[in-house]
Amino acid sequence: MMPLSLWLDDTLSLLYPRLCLLCNHQMPKTTELVCPTCHFNLPKTDHHTLKENEFTERFWGRIPLEYGAARYRFNTASQTQKLMHGMKYGDGRALCQYLGRMYGNVLEEAPTFQGIHGIIPVPLHPKKLHIRGYNQSEEIAKGLGEVLGIPLWFDVLERVAMTESQTRKSRSERVNNVGAAFRVKKGEKAKGKHVLLVDDVLTTGATLEACALALINAVPEIKISMMTLAIAGD
């Protein structure tokens, strides 16, 4: 006789089938949120294998980066756009953590991302956090840290200014918009350490640059790497 728990799982699967977030096809009982075919077809990068790449190029002459990487390429015609949209709505928190774990599995084997002492997500202003309900970067960091076994340092950096939307701004406008938005709160734990700054999407890099500069100016001998789930571009 089938155990009650299995019977309930099968019944729920029939009533509420798990669908791939990208193609909407039904998936077998699984903890995955994207089917294997869709994930295979997502436009991925090889940033994690290279010391210098298109990610780090965006910070040349601005930030002394140790390493930088994004997992997926993002443009308005790609499936990555659906993922980024899904992280903001519906089951967004679970999707952020899932994608963080997926990238963690990749970075775990990458020699370029070894020796990191702490993960610092790009913080949200408290008012925006209250409106949204969660910080995408924090949720990504949770999934990443779970796989890599690296502690999450949520209290090192804080956002002190609620800036305007960056969506339609040029790079120089973005830099000016977030220039003084971040402040180091508990920097002593990062002194002389290698930290990984985490955000969802890299566009111009203005937000990550502002975070990095706040840390560099306040924390002696800090080393900084960066990671995002996606990088915008053609």
N, C-alpha and C positions, 0 to 999 in steps of 0.2 A: 504493500500500500504506500502511495506517495506521501511523504511527510507534509504536514500542513503548511510549513513555511515555503516549501517548493511549490505547492499548489497555489498559494497566494501570489508568489512571484510570477508564475505562469499566467494567472488570471489578470494580474495587474499589467503584464506585458501585452495581453490581448486588448485590454480596455484602454491603456495608455502606452502605446508602443513608443520606444525610443527611436527618434528620427535624427539622422545626421543633420547638423546645423547648416551644412552647406548645400546638400543635394536633396534633403528631406526624405531620403529613402530610409525605410525601416532597417534598423540594425539589430543583431542578436543581443541577448542580455549581456551588457558590458558596462564598464565604467567610462568607456570612451565617449566623447561628445562629437567627434568627427570620424566618418567612416574611413577605413584604410585607403580606399581609392582616392577620395578627396584630399586626404592628407598627403598622399604621394604626389598628387598633381599640384599642390600649392607651390608657388614660386619661391624656392629657398635660396639662401646664400651659402657661401663657404667662408664667411668672415672668421669663424672660430679657428680656422686652420692657418690664418695669416696674421702676422704681426702688424702689417700695414694693409689697409683695405679701404673700400669706399666709405665705410663708417668712420674710421679714424681720420680720413682725409678731410672730413668736414670740421675737424678741430685743429688742423695743422696751424701753427702759429698762434693758437688761442689757448689751448689747454695741453699740458704735458701728460698725455694719456699713456698708461701701460698697455692696455688692450681695449678693443671696442668691437662689438658685434651685434648684428640683428639677425633674426632667424628667417624672416619672410620679407619679400619685396612687396611694396604696397603702391598701388595706383588705383584710379577709379574704375578700371576695367577688370581688376583681379578679384579672385575669391577672397584674398586677404582683407579686402574692404568689408566683406560680410562678417569676418571674424572680429575686426575692430569694432564694427557696429554692434555685434552681439555681446561684446564685453561691456557695453554701456547700458544694455537693456535686458529685460527678462532674467535669465539665469546667468547674469554677467559675472558675478563673483566666482561661481563654479568654473566658468569658462576661463577666466583669468588664471586661476590656480592650475587648471588642467594644462593650459598652454605653457605656463611656467614650468610644470613638471616635464612636459615634452622637451622643452629646450634644455632643461637641467640634465636630461638623459644624454643630450648631445654634448653639452659643455663638460660633463663629467669625464669624458674621454679626451678632451682637448687640452694639450699641454700648455696652450696659451692662457688658460683660465685656472691654473693651479696656484695655490698659495694665497688665496683671498681670505682675509680674516673676518670680514663682516659685509652684509648686504644692506645698502641704504636705498630704500625706494624714494622717488621724488614725492615730497609731501604735498597734500592739498591744504588749502586754507580751511580752517575750521567751519566757516560758513558754507563753503562749497561742499565740504565733506558731509555736513548735515543735510544739505539738499540732495546730494547724490546717494548717500547712504553707505558708501564704501569708496575706498581709494583703489583704482585699478592697479596702480603701480605696486601698492602694498600686497594685493592679492596675487599678482604675478610673482612678487618676491617670495611669498609664502610657498608657492609651488616649487620655485627654484631652490629655495633653501631646504625644503623637505628632501629633495633628491640629492643635493650637493652636501648636505650636512653642515651648512655654514649658518652661523647665527644671524638673525635679522635685527638690525639696529634702527628701530623706529624713532628713537629719542635723540639721535645725533643732530638731525636737521629739521628745521621747522619752516613753514611758510608764514610770513608775517604780513604780506600784502596780497589782497585779492585783486589780481590783475584782470584786464579785459581779455576777451577771447582772442586767441592767436590765429584763428583760422584764416582770416583774410589779410593778415599783415605780412609785410616784406620781412626779410631777415633782419635788417637794421631796426625796423619797428618792433620786431619781436624781442631783440636784445634789449632795447630801451624799455620795453614793457615789463620785462621780468628782472631787470638789472639788480634791483635791491629787494626782490621779493622773498629771499631766503636768508635765514640766520642759523648759525650753528648754536645748538642748545647744549648738548653734552659731548663736546669734542674730545674730552680727555681719553675716552676709550678708543678713539681712532688715531691717537698720536703714534706716529711711526708705523702705522698699519697700512695694509693694502685693502682698499674697500671697493665694492662693486656698486655703482649707481645704477638703478633700474627704473626704466620708464616704459610706456607702451609703444609709442611710435617716435622715430627720429625723422624730423623734417629739416629745419634749418639747424637744429641743435641748440637754440637759444636757451631753452629751459635747462637742459643738462649743463650747459656752459655756466649759467648763473649758479646752479647748485655746486658745481665743481669749484668755481672761484670763491664761493663762500667758505667751502671747506679748506681750500688751499691757503686762504688768507687768515684762517683762524686756527688751523691744526698743524703743528710742526711735523715735518717729515712724512706727511701723508702721501700715499700712492693711490692713484685713481684709475679704475677701469670702468667701462660703461657697457650696458646691455639693454637692448629694446627688443620687443617681439617683432617689430616691423621697421623697415626703412622706406621712406617715401622717395619716389623717383620714377623714371620711365621704365 
